Amino acid sequence: MWSKSRKPQVQLPRMAGFTLIELVVAMSIFALLSLAGWQVFNNLMTTRERASLQAARLSAEQIAYGQLLRDLTQAVARPVRDQTGVQPALSLETQRLSFTRTGYFDPRFSQTSPLERVQYLLDGELLVRLSNPQIDQAGVAQPTRSVLLRDVQQLRFEALNPAPEALWPSLSDQPIATNAQGTSPEGDVRLPRGVQVSFTQQGRERVWLFALVEPLPKMEDDSSAQQTPPAGNTP
């Protein structure tokens, strides 16, 4: 009787792999590393954004300081006339500063006066500069408006004479009138020795000091001196 021969069973190799616990542990480690990497990346982006904002804020402050410095170092004792009457050469209140400056030049108009009426004021939370080259038509001609600083919570102008004064012209002495030859309107020509600007921007306080340049003394005419001979050489 024939017996059926059995086929030998082939032993398949056992497939190696991860268990469920190993997968959970690996995924947990990967999630922790991803979270740590994201936090580092987020901190870097936040630091970069803050540095960019700080650089932009510092650049704006430098521009504003430079503009104030150029204007105040060229302030002149020149009153102006507007619709309400004659205004002093420099007028200062708590949040408003107005004065006449020289050095204005417009290449489009060769006959334009070098004088300009400049005004600084706080408009909401903006430090605004208004300029008008038509100095005796303030209030009639439209001034040029430019924003120098933003997010300004507090602003204070003070005249240094040399002690700080909240108002200018000063009430401590009498105004000095200009000459009566028609070259400039009659008015107060007094200028303080300097101007102090204090402001708060996003919780940080800034104090800027500007010295006004005193007018140079008028030089005597040399022609009359040349025509007059010395005392020892008179024939």
Secondary structure, DSSP 8 states (H G I E B T S, - for coil): -------------------HHHHHHHHHHHHHHHHHHHHHHHHHHHHHHHHHHHHHHHHHHHHHHHHHHHHHTTB----EEETTEEE-SEEE-SSEEEEEE-----TT-TT--S-EEEEEEEETTEEEEEEES-GGGBTTB--EEEEEESSEEEEEEEEESSSEESSBS-SSS------SSSSS-SS-----SEEEEEEEETTEEEEEEEE----------HHHHHHS--GGG--
